[in-house]
């Protein structure tokens, strides 16, 4: 367990600014890899996958969807517009509040999401495995993958 803890704490010398730099670098590199793989294999971006995945649990108000996907409401509105054009999502006026727009997956969107999720999971694991050996991101990946509740007794 001590070795695992040492791995998780490696890279602390730079403090939070260094952790932030590593996080930005990791998100950029992994996001770029996922975008490339998902575009080639399924014709969707990583952000579109994130949006579709957020909708998998059911229809969401646009503000809720934006928060779930980590995007601004205006960015999400454009994203859902593209997904609508592709036949993967719908946007309707809210039943309880007509000022609110609600997004949902179509059957085509749900089917695509099932295919994309397999690729996404495999490529994310592969990208994080590679990042775990990159000096600029290794300590962060190790910290993210460390489960302090896991016991190796």
Secondary structure, DSSP 8 states (H G I E B T S, - for coil): -HHHHHHHHTTGGGHHHHHHHHHHHHHHHHHHHHHHHHHHHHS--HHHHHHHHHHTTS-EEHHHHHHHHT--HHHHHHHHHHHHHTTSEEEEE-SS-TT-EEEEE-HHHHHHHHHHHHHHHHHHHHHHHHHTTSTTTHHHHHHHH--TT----
